[in-house]
């Protein structure tokens, strides 16, 4: 192998290593600014606080339910029946590909899904608009919420 070929191979290795570093050493939820890995409990707490702030911005659940009715959506989507103490209330997804597959939106390393119970008048139904999803960066800042 010539020196030129060896140099080209070394450059290609460095370039591919630079492009693929996230897949080898990156940990979703590790905040380099604070040098702290956010736990699932911390992420869930952030998402629940965001949900509570949404409810308060509409003046409580009554106002939020009226908002959903104006949008021609079921008022139970407001989340009055959401129980944050339920162990199965929330799910955390880590990693860009898992967030894209499980939360339906890409470009974020973390997603917390707040799962609401099925609709009371049709318990067999469960559709994607029930519940909330919070998309966060590695330091726990909510970047998108719906």
Secondary structure, 3 states (H helix, E strand, C coil): CCHHHHHHHHHHHHHHHHHCHHHHHCCCCEECCCCEECCHHHHHHHHHHHHHHHHHHCCCHHHHHHHHHHCCCCHHHHCCCCCCCCCCCEEEEECHHHHHHHHCCCCCCEEEEECCCCCHHHCCCCCCCCCEEEEECCCCCEEEEC
